[in-house]
Amino acid sequence: MKSQITNALSDFFFEYETPRQVLVRNRRVGVVCRLIQLGVLAYIIGWVFIYEKGYQSTDTAVSSVFTKMKGVGYTNVNGEERVWDVADYVFPPQGDASFVVMTNYIITEGQKMGKCPELPGKHNCSSDADCEGGSFKRHMTGTCDNATKTCEVLAWCPIENDHNIPDPPLLMSAENYTLFIKNSVTFPIFDVTRSNLVEGIDATYIKKCLHNPRDAPLCPIFRLGDIVKESGFNFENIAKLGGAIGIVVDWTCNFDVDVKHCKPAYNFHGLYGNPEEMDKARASVGYNFRCAKHYMEGTVQKRTLLKVFGIRIDIIVQSLARKFDIIPTLTAIGSGVGIFGVATVVCDLVLLYLLPKRQFYKNMKFKYTESHGQDPDSDAGSTETEVSKWTLQKGTSLHTLSMD
């Protein structure tokens, strides 16, 4: 027993097993094998290494965005002139990566809390019974106003009338507003920090530059009209009803070269509310919201209500950095070598199941043994042995056997 265990351990530690190979000289199978191997090689080199850059590790950035709008708007509504500055037309005013620039509005001034009739066409009534509380969005007082034939409500009065949207938009001058974007990114794995104010973008350059995809692609100052145009919208149409535009700051960097080549690219996308469709059946076209500015007039609290139509701008930072790393390189090479086994599998299928002399190839590839009490050291029952004897009798070497 001890001897058997010793022999087993000796065989395990001091013997090496290698797969058995059969050399088959067949033009068709050889061509199929080489074509598959070439295809796998092209996939590994072309797709994995060149296109997907499988020899590099990747990292995404941690980023921050700061924005600043500049420009002055002018309106003249019913002879009332007004100038609008950044504090008036940007919501919210903190300089976030997502904000709204007002381009059109409906203003209701001097509202105060009280009781007043609804607008004509809304909550019509013929008697007080038609104005029971809880039936509508506003709080009903239960009284039908005889002059307007609408229900009386407890609300901010006078009631806002937003049926008629100004056309053309009141703040068409917003087309010439400018937007300054300051963006910094950090790639923590590679310990690299970059800003969109790259080399050559200094204070002197910023004062006179204006972003242009062809002539000034790195300038961080954008004209609002150009942003709308690059996103595929018409400014007058989107200014009337509002919409949303995405500015993508793309950081795609290769740190195998100098870090100074890591520069941002700006792309503009229309996200919502393409007014050019002008489909009257569509629900909730454009983008709008309401805001109020409260004040005191004596002891009475009043407010100015604005229904704002504007362009919502979302600044989205997209990043991907790459750098050579031995681990993904070896992983890509190893997986590629494994894929080479596909050629062997396909060729075996062709040899064993498709070619006319498939039975002969099976006898060459596999060794069959009988288990009916025969001597394990005997050559009897071995198909390979019988075939070998037959081959030797015929004077033909298996190594040089050619089967087409």
C-alpha positions in Angstrom: 0.0 0.0 0.0 2.8 2.3 0.9 4.6 1.6 -2.4 1.4 2.4 -4.4 1.0 5.7 -2.6 4.7 6.6 -3.1 4.4 5.7 -6.8 1.2 7.8 -7.2 2.8 10.8 -5.6 6.0 10.3 -7.7 3.9 10.2 -10.9 2.0 13.3 -9.8 5.0 15.5 -9.1 7.6 14.2 -11.6 5.6 13.4 -14.7 4.3 15.8 -17.4 1.4 15.0 -19.6 1.1 16.5 -23.0 -1.9 16.4 -25.4 -1.7 13.9 -28.2 -1.5 15.6 -31.7 -2.2 14.2 -35.1 -0.8 15.9 -38.2 -3.4 16.0 -40.9 -2.3 17.1 -44.4 -5.5 18.3 -46.0 -5.6 21.5 -48.1 -9.2 22.4 -47.4 -8.9 21.9 -43.6 -5.6 23.7 -43.6 -7.0 26.7 -45.4 -10.0 26.9 -43.1 -7.7 26.7 -40.1 -5.4 29.5 -41.3 -8.4 31.7 -42.3 -9.9 31.4 -38.8 -6.6 32.1 -37.2 -6.1 35.2 -39.4 -9.6 36.4 -38.4 -8.8 35.9 -34.7 -5.5 37.7 -35.1 -7.2 40.6 -36.9 -9.8 40.8 -34.1 -7.1 40.8 -31.4 -4.9 43.4 -33.1 -7.6 45.6 -34.8 -10.5 45.5 -32.3 -9.0 44.6 -28.9 -5.7 46.5 -29.1 -6.2 49.3 -31.6 -9.9 50.2 -31.3 -10.7 49.2 -27.8 -7.2 49.9 -26.5 -7.2 46.7 -24.4 -3.6 47.4 -23.4 -4.6 50.4 -21.2 -6.4 50.8 -17.9 -9.2 53.4 -17.7 -10.4 56.0 -15.2 -13.3 58.5 -15.1 -13.0 62.0 -13.7 -14.4 63.7 -10.6 -15.5 67.1 -11.9 -16.9 70.5 -10.9 -18.6 73.1 -13.1 -18.9 76.9 -12.6 -21.0 79.1 -14.9 -21.5 82.8 -15.4 -23.9 84.6 -17.7 -23.4 88.1 -19.0 -25.6 90.4 -21.0 -28.4 92.9 -20.7 -31.9 92.5 -22.0 -34.3 95.3 -23.0 -38.2 95.2 -23.3 -40.8 97.7 -24.2 -44.3 96.4 -23.3 -47.2 98.9 -23.8 -44.8 101.8 -23.6 -43.1 100.5 -20.4 -39.4 100.2 -20.9 -37.4 97.8 -18.8 -33.8 96.6 -18.6 -33.1 93.0 -17.5 -29.8 92.0 -16.1 -28.3 88.7 -15.0 -30.0 88.8 -11.6 -33.4 89.1 -13.4 -33.2 86.5 -16.1 -31.1 83.6 -14.7 -32.7 81.0 -12.4 -31.2 80.0 -10.1 -28.5 82.7 -9.8 -25.8 80.7 -8.1 -23.8 79.7 -11.2 -24.8 76.0 -11.2 -24.2 73.4 -13.9 -28.0 73.5 -14.6 -29.9 76.7 -14.9 -32.6 78.6 -16.9 -32.2 81.7 -19.1 -35.5 83.5 -19.4 -36.4 84.4 -23.0 -40.1 85.1 -22.7 -42.6 85.8 -19.9 -46.1 86.7 -18.8 -46.1 89.2 -15.9 -49.0 89.8 -13.4 -48.2 92.7 -11.2 -49.8 93.9 -7.9 -51.4 90.7 -6.8 -52.6 90.5 -3.2 -54.4 87.8 -1.3 -58.2 88.2 -1.5 -61.4 87.1 -3.2 -62.0 87.6 -6.9 -63.8 85.9 -9.8 -62.1 83.4 -12.0 -61.2 84.2 -15.6 -63.9 84.0 -18.2 -64.1 80.5 -19.6 -62.9 78.9 -16.4 -65.2 77.5 -13.8 -68.3 79.0 -15.4 -71.5 79.1 -13.2 -75.1 80.1 -13.3 -75.8 80.0 -9.6 -73.9 79.6 -6.3 -74.6 75.9 -6.3 -72.2 75.5 -9.2 -69.3 76.9 -7.1 -69.1 74.3 -4.3 -65.7 74.1 -2.7 -63.4 71.1 -3.5 -64.5 70.7 -7.1 -61.6 72.6 -8.6 -57.9 73.3 -8.1 -58.6 76.7 -6.6 -60.4 77.3 -3.3 -64.0 78.3 -4.1 -65.9 80.6 -1.9 -69.3 79.2 -3.0 -70.3 82.4 -4.7 -71.1 82.9 -8.4 -70.0 86.3 -9.7 -72.9 87.8 -11.7 -70.7 90.1 -13.9 -68.4 87.4 -15.2 -70.6 84.3 -14.6 -67.5 82.6 -13.1 -67.0 81.3 -9.6 -65.4 83.5 -6.9 -62.1 82.1 -5.5 -59.8 82.9 -2.6 -56.5 83.5 -4.3 -53.8 86.0 -5.3 -55.9 88.6 -7.2 -56.1 89.6 -9.9 -55.9 86.1 -11.4 -53.1 85.5 -13.8 -54.1 85.4 -17.5 -51.6 83.2 -19.3 -53.7 82.4 -22.4 -51.8 84.7 -24.7 -48.1 84.0 -24.9 -46.1 87.0 -26.3 -45.0 86.4 -29.9 -42.4 87.3 -30.9 -40.6 86.6 -27.6 -40.1 89.6 -25.4 -36.4 88.9 -24.7 -35.0 88.2 -28.2 -32.0 90.1 -27.0 -31.0 87.0 -25.1 -29.6 85.7 -28.3 -26.5 87.8 -27.6 -26.0 86.8 -24.0 -22.7 85.1 -23.3 -22.0 82.1 -21.1 -18.7 81.4 -19.4 -18.0 77.8 -18.4 -15.2 76.9 -16.0 -14.7 73.2 -15.6 -12.0 71.2 -13.7 -11.6 67.4 -13.7 -9.4 65.1 -11.6 -8.6 61.5 -12.6 -7.8 59.9 -9.2 -6.2 56.7 -10.5 -3.7 58.5 -12.6 -3.4 61.5 -10.2 -4.0 64.0 -13.0 -5.9 67.3 -12.6 -7.0 69.4 -15.6 -9.0 72.5 -16.3 -10.8 73.6 -19.5 -8.6 76.7 -19.2 -5.8 74.8 -20.8 -2.4 76.1 -21.9 -2.8 79.2 -23.9 -6.2 80.1 -22.5 -5.2 83.1 -20.3 -7.0 86.2 -19.1 -6.1 88.2 -22.2 -7.4 85.5 -24.6 -10.6 85.1 -22.6 -11.4 88.8 -22.8 -11.5 88.7 -26.6 -12.4 85.1 -27.6 -15.8 83.6 -28.5 -16.3 79.9 -28.9 -16.4 78.6 -32.5 -16.2 74.8 -33.2 -13.7 75.5 -36.0 -11.7 78.7 -35.3 -11.8 78.7 -31.4 -12.8 75.3 -30.2 -11.1 75.7 -26.8 -12.6 79.1 -25.9 -14.8 78.7 -22.8 -17.1 81.7 -23.6 -20.3 80.8 -25.6 -22.9 83.0 -27.2 -26.4 81.8 -26.4 -27.6 82.2 -30.0 -24.7 80.0 -31.1 -25.4 77.3 -28.5 -29.0 77.1 -29.7 -27.9 77.0 -33.4 -25.4 74.2 -32.7 -28.0 72.2 -30.9 -30.3 72.2 -33.9 -32.9 74.7 -32.7 -34.2 78.0 -34.2 -33.7 80.7 -31.5 -37.0 82.5 -32.1 -39.0 79.3 -31.8 -37.3 78.0 -28.7 -37.3 81.4 -27.1 -41.1 81.7 -27.3 -42.0 78.4 -25.5 -38.7 77.4 -24.0 -36.8 74.1 -24.2 -33.7 72.3 -22.9 -30.2 72.1 -24.3 -27.3 70.0 -23.1 -23.7 71.1 -23.3 -21.4 68.1 -23.1 -17.8 68.7 -22.0 -16.0 65.7 -23.3 -12.6 64.7 -21.7 -11.3 61.8 -23.6 -7.6 61.6 -22.8 -4.6 59.3 -23.5 -2.0 59.7 -20.8 0.6 57.6 -22.7 1.4 61.0 -24.3 2.0 64.3 -22.7 -0.7 65.5 -20.3 -1.0 68.8 -22.1 -2.7 67.0 -25.0 -5.6 66.2 -22.7 -8.1 68.9 -23.8 -11.9 69.2 -23.6 -14.3 69.1 -26.6 -17.7 70.8 -26.5 -20.8 69.3 -28.0 -24.3 70.7 -28.0 -27.5 68.6 -28.0 -31.2 69.6 -28.0 -32.7 67.7 -25.1 -36.4 68.6 -25.1 -39.0 70.8 -26.8 -38.1 71.1 -30.4 -40.5 73.9 -31.3 -40.0 73.4 -35.1 -42.4 70.5 -34.9 -45.2 72.9 -34.1 -47.5 70.0 -33.3 -50.6 71.6 -31.6 -51.7 68.2 -30.4 -48.6 67.7 -28.3 -48.9 68.1 -24.6 -46.7 70.4 -22.5 -44.6 71.8 -25.4 -41.6 73.9 -24.3 -40.4 74.7 -20.8 -41.8 77.1 -18.3 -42.3 77.7 -14.6 -43.6 80.4 -12.3 -41.8 82.6 -9.7 -42.9 85.4 -7.5 -41.3 88.5 -6.0 -43.0 89.5 -2.8 -43.1 93.1 -1.4 -45.0 95.2 1.1 -47.2 98.1 0.1 -48.0 99.7 3.4 -49.3 96.9 5.6 -50.5 94.8 2.6 -48.4 92.0 1.3 -48.2 91.9 -2.5 -46.3 90.1 -5.2 -45.3 90.3 -8.9 -45.9 86.9 -10.5 -43.8 85.8 -13.5 -44.6 82.9 -15.8 -41.1 82.3 -17.2 -40.5 80.7 -20.6 -36.8 79.9 -21.0 -33.9 77.8 -22.2 -32.8 75.3 -19.6 -29.1 74.6 -20.0 -27.6 71.4 -18.5 -23.8 71.1 -18.6 -22.8 67.5 -18.6 -19.2 66.4 -18.1 -18.2 63.2 -19.9 -14.8 61.7 -19.2 -12.6 58.7 -20.0 -8.8 58.6 -19.5 -6.5 55.7 -20.6 -2.9 54.7 -19.8 -0.8 51.7 -20.5 -1.0 48.9 -17.9 0.7 45.5 -18.0 -2.3 43.7 -16.4 -5.0 44.5 -19.0 -2.3 43.9 -21.7 -1.6 40.4 -20.5 -5.3 39.7 -20.0 -6.1 40.8 -23.5 -3.2 38.6 -24.9 -4.3 35.6 -22.8 -7.9 35.9 -24.0 -6.8 36.3 -27.6 -4.6 33.1 -27.3 -7.6 31.3 -25.9 -9.8 32.4 -28.9 -7.2 30.7 -31.2 -8.7 27.4 -30.0 -11.8 28.2 -32.1 -9.8 27.2 -35.2 -9.0 23.8 -33.7 -12.6 23.1 -32.7 -13.9 24.1 -36.2 -11.3 22.0 -38.0 -12.0 19.0 -35.8 -15.7 19.3 -36.6 -14.9 19.4 -40.3 -12.5 16.4 -40.1 -14.7 14.2 -37.9 -18.2 14.9 -39.3 -18.1 16.5 -42.7 -15.3 15.0 -44.8 -15.9 11.8 -46.8 -13.1 9.9 -45.0 -14.1 11.1 -41.5 -14.0 7.5 -40.1 -10.3 7.3 -41.0 -9.6 10.6 -39.3 -11.5 9.4 -36.2 -9.3 6.3 -36.0 -6.2 8.5 -36.3 -7.4 11.0 -33.6 -8.9 8.6 -31.0 -7.5 5.5 -29.3 -10.2 2.9 -28.4 -9.6 0.2 -25.8 -11.7 -2.8 -24.9 -12.4 -3.6 -21.2 -13.5 -7.3 -21.5 -10.8 -8.7 -19.2 -7.9 -8.4 -21.6 -4.3 -7.6 -20.7 -4.0 -3.8 -20.3 -0.5 -4.0 -21.8 -1.7 -5.9 -24.8 -2.1 -4.3 -28.2 -5.3 -6.2 -28.9 -8.4 -4.1 -29.1 -6.6 -0.9 -30.0 -8.0 0.5 -33.1 -5.0 2.7 -33.5 -2.6 -0.3 -33.2 -4.5 -2.2 -35.9 -4.5 0.8 -38.2 -0.8 1.2 -37.6 0.0 -2.4 -38.4 -2.1 -2.1 -41.6 -0.2 1.1 -42.5 3.2 -0.5 -41.9 2.2 -3.5 -43.9 1.4 -1.3 -46.8 4.7 0.6 -46.4 3.1 4.0 -45.7 4.2 6.4 -43.0 1.3 8.0 -41.0 3.3 11.2 -40.8 3.3 11.6 -44.5 -0.2 10.4 -45.2 -2.0 12.9 -47.5 -5.8 12.9 -47.7 -7.5 15.3 -50.0 
